[in-house]
Amino acid sequence: MRAKVFNSLAKELFGEVLIPLGFTTQGSKRCTFYRKVGNEVFHFITPDMGLRGAWYDVLVFPHSPAIYPLFNQRFPNGMGVPTDSFSYLTENGISSQAMFNCKNEENMRRRFMNTVGPALLKVAIPYLDRFQSVSDIIPVIRHPSFLGFALNYVGRFEEAVVALKGERHRLMELGSSNKDVAVLLEEVERLLANNT
């Protein structure tokens, strides 16, 4: 299946389930579904086709502008995933990657009706409903960059400093010639200066 066909079909199928639950794809160049809950948290559900067009996976994760300085620049696509590789929809939960067939439209529709659609309602939505604040997200954050910003945001400064120092070291190894890395490093340095 071609990417354009996949995105169109995914918007249709996922939209039938997710739009009534407050999700939208507004501003997405692909088929990133999101909804805002409260003042600080967004829920994301993103079907993403594999390179050869024979399968796709579904990312399900909470996020917040409070834990990512590049949030507004990247929204809604290319957000980075705070829960890292433990963010994929399966029939039994949100965990490691599961792949769903999309070789052709008929296969994708059938698999969606039998597996993916029900899993969105039984697994993805209850999982996301747990996350109403940044504090709720912290226990599932696996990426150290997001963790430092989140801990700082909720006032857990001693833990934040440890995470942010590790992130500073990682970012410095990447070099500041990349504009995004430079922005993140500047924010890490600012927070460390305020907390030490």
N, C-alpha and C positions, 0 to 999 in steps of 0.2 A: 504494500500500500504506500502511496506517496504521502509526504508530510502534509500537503494542503488538504488532501482528502481525509486523512486521519484527524487533523485539527477540526475540520468542519463536522465530521461525524462525532468526534468526542464532545464538541460543544453541544451538539444536539442531544446525545445520550445522557451525558453527565448533567447537562442543564435541566433536563426533565426531572431529575432527582434533586439537584442542588439549588436551583433558583427558588423553588418554593421555601427553602430553608434559609433564605437570606444571602445566598452566594451570588456573585456576578463575575463576569469576565471583562468588565469594562476596562479599557486601556491595555488589555493583554494582546500581544501580537500572536500568541499561540492559543492555548486553552487552559490558562491558569485561572482557576476558580478561587475566590477569596471572599471573606466577609469580615467585617470589623465587629468586635464585641467589646463593650465598655470603651474606655478612653485610650487603652494602651495595647490591646492585643488584636491580632488578625489571625484567622484560621485559613490555611491554604490547602487546596486539593488540586494536584496537578498531574493529569495523565501525560505521559511522555513516551513517545514511540522510540523503539530501538533503531539502530542504524540501518538495518536491512528491511525494515517495514513489516516484519513478520510477527512482532510482539510489542507490547507496551507494558510499562509499569505505572503505578500511581503513588505519587508522593503525598503524604498527609502530615502536616506539621503546623504548630503554632509559631508565631513570630511577633515581633514588636519593634517599632522605631526606637524604643528605649534601649534596645540591646544591639543595635546595628547602626552606626553613624551614616552608612550609605543607604539606609532603608528608602528614603524618599527619592534618591537618584535611581535606584534599581527597581522600584515598585512598578508593576506587580511581577515582572519577570526577572529572573536572575537574582533572587533575594539571598541565596545561600540558605542552608538548612541547619538550624541550631541543633536539631536532634541527629544530625549527621546520617549515617547509613542505617539507623534504626527508625526509618521514616516511611516504610513502604506498606501499602495496603495488602493484606493477605485475607483469606477467608476467616482466619482465626484471630487476627489482631494486627497491630501495627508493629512491624519488625523488619527483618531482612527482606531483600528484594524478592518479589514474586512477579512472574511474567504472565501476561494474558494475550491470547491469540488475536491478531488483527491482520492476518494474511490478506483477507478480502473483507468487504463490507458485511457479507452474510455471517462470516465467522465472528467478526467483532460484535455485531448485534446480538448474536446468540450467546456468546460468552458474557457480554454485559448483562443481558437479561437473566442468565442463570447464575452468574457468580458475582460480577463486579457491582452491579446495581444493588443487590441485597447486602453485599459487604459494606457498601457506602453507608447504608442505613443502620446496619447492625453493629458495625465495627468503627468506621471512620467518624461518624457524627458523635456517638457516645464518647469516643476517645477525645475529640476536639472540645466537646462541651466541658471537659474537666479544666480547660485553660481559659480562665477569665481575667487573670492578672499576670504580671511578670513573675511574681512569687510562685504562681502555679506552674510556670514553665521551667523554672530553675532545676527541679529534680530530673528532668528529661534532657537537659542540654548536654550534648556530648562534645561540641566543638568549643575549644578553650577561648577563642575570641569572643564568642557570644556570652560565655559564662562570666568572664571578667566584667563586661559591661552590665550584665544582668545583676550580678552580686552588688556592684556599685550602686545601681539604680535603686535597689531595695534597702540600701544602708548596711549591707554586710561588708564593711570596708576592709577588715583584716583579710578576709577570704578573697575579696576583690583584688587587693594588692598582690597577693600570691599569683592569682590567675593572670592579672595584667602584666606582671613582670615576665611571666612565661610567654605571653603573647608579644610583648615588646621584643624579646630575644628572637622569636620566630619571624616577626616582621622585619627586623633589622637584617636578618640573614637573606631575606628576599630582596632587600635594597629598596631605596625610596624613589627610584626612577619611575616606577609604576605609580600613576596618579592615585589610584584607590589605596594602594599600600601606604602612600604618604599621608593620606587623609586619616586612615586608621591609626597609623603610628602617632600622628599629631594628637589624636583624641586619647590614645593610651597614655602618652606623656602628660597630657593635661590632667587626666584623672589621677595618675600617680603623684604628680606634684601637689594636688589637692589633698591626697590621703596619706602622704608620708612626711 
